[in-house]
Amino acid sequence: MPPTEQELAERSQRGDLDAYGELVRLHQGGVFSVCYRLLGERGEAEDAAQETFIRAYERLHLFDPQRPFGPWVRRVAANLCINRMQALKDPGLPFEDELENVHAASQPSPEALAEKNEESEWLWRAIMNLPLHYRAVIELRHFQELSYDEIARTLEIPVGVVKTHLHRARKILSKRLQPDE
């Protein structure tokens, strides 16, 4: 019987690198996905995902192994990416020709590629065009499914600001996604 995630986390905290490697293997797809959706560029997302696992390992003593590892490490990824974007002054949408390749590369399987449709492409473009602070709350709320309180702690902003950013981001997305009449 393979070890549980909790057992892997506990062993990792005791310095077992093999156990940590297994946690990385289990969560690398989710971490890359967070990094990619926030950064919008495959190479940057790969670098950020790798750095996320390094930072997470350095901060393992802060992790409570009674809780799931996935949400915690994805929060580490989100914080890292948000800090990177703020340092770059919100680079915004990648070049149009890169966007198609990057979006296709983020799909994990041929089945997922087959399900891709025009509506999801519009949503993707609209989210990538949001300002950084709106993109971050959309990612954390809708893709990482964090609560308002968790988002506030992650971004170090008041809950009321989280709600305002989400409302405004959704309003912008709603306008951008409506067909032209």
N, C-alpha and C positions, 0 to 999 in steps of 0.2 A: 504494500500500500504506500503510495507516494506521500511525502510529508504535506501537511496543510500549509497554507500561506502563513498562518500564525506561527507554526513551528519554524518555517523558513525565516520569518522575521526575527524570531527570538534567537535562532542560531546565528543569523547575520549580526545581530547586536553583540553577540559573544565573539565575533571576529571570524566566523566561518564564511570564507569567500565563495565557496561552492554554493552555499545556500543563497548568498546575495546574487550570484550569477543566475540562479534559477528564478529569483524574483525579477531580475532584469529581463530574462527571457519571457516571463509571463506578462510583463507590462510594457515591453518596448513598443509594441504597436500603438497602445493607447497614449503613451508619452509622445511618440512621434506625431500622432494625430493632433494632439493639443498644440505642439510646437508648430506644426505646419499650418494649422488653421489660424494661429495668431501671427506667424511671421510671413506666411504666404510664399515662401521660396524653399524648395526642397533641400538644397545644400545647407542653408541656414538652419532649417528645421532638424536636419541630421546632426549638425554640430550642437544645437541646443539640447537635443535629446540625450546625446552623449554627456554633455555637461550636467544635465539634470541628474543622471544616475551617479555621477561623481559627487555632486552636492548632496544628494540624498544619502549617500554612503557616509559622507562627513557628518551628517546630521542625524544619523540613525539613533543616537542616544536620545533624541527628542521625540522619536516615534513611539506611540503606544501600540505594542503588538496585539492588544486586544481589539484593535480597530482594523479595518481593511487597509492593506498597503496601497492598493490602486488609487483611491481618491487622494491619499496623502501625497504620493509621488507625482500625480498629475497636477496637484496644487503647486508643488515645487517647480514643475515644468512651466506652469502658467506664470508664476512669479518671475522666473528667470526670463521668459520671453517678454513679459511686460517691461521688465527692467531694460532689456536689450532694445526694445522699440522706443522706449522713452529716451534712451541714450542716443538713438539715431534720429530723434525728433519725428517719429511716426513716418516711416518711409512710404506708407500707403500701398496702393496696388502695384504689383510687379508689371513689367512690360507686357503688353497684350499677347505677344507671341510666346512668352514664357508661361503665361497663365494657363493656356491649354495643356502644355506639357506637365506643369506642376500639378494641376488638378487631376489629370489622368494618372500621374505617378502616385498620388495619394490613395488611389483605390486599391484595396487589398487583394482583390481577386477578379477573375474574368466575370464571375456572376455579378459582382458589384458594378463593374463597368457596364454590363448589359442593362442594369437597372437605371443607370444614369439617364436623365431626361432633360429636356430643355428648361423645365421649371427649376430643377436643382441647380443648373448652371446659372440661371438668373439670380437665384438666392446666393450662390457662392460669390458671384461678382458684386452683388449688393453688399454683402457682409464685408468683403475685402475693401470696399470703398468707404466703409464707415470710419469715422475718426477712431483713433486708438482706444480711448476710454470707453466708447460705445462697443467696439469690437470685443474688448476684454470682458465686459459684463455679459454680452450675448454668449460668448464662448463658455464662460463659467456657469451661467445659469442654464442654458439650453443644451450644451454639449457635454458639460461635466456634471450637470444637475446639482449644483451646489445651492444651498439655501441662501437667502438674502444675508443672513448673519455671517455665513461662511465666506461669501463674496466680499462683504465689508472687511472682514479680518484679513483675507488674502490681499486685497487691494489697499488696505489701510485707509479706508474712507468710511464715513457714516452710512448706516443702513438707508437713510433717507436719500442720500446721493446715489446709492446703488439703484433704488427704485426709480429715481428721476432719470438716470442714465438708461435704464432698461426701457422705460416708457418712451423716451425720446428716440432711442435706437429702433424700437419696434415701429414707431410712427414713421421714421425715415424709410425703414424697410418696406412698410406697407405702401407708402407712396411710390417708391421705386419699383415695386413688383406689380403694381396695377397696370394693366394693358393701356396703351395710349388709345384715346378715343377721339 
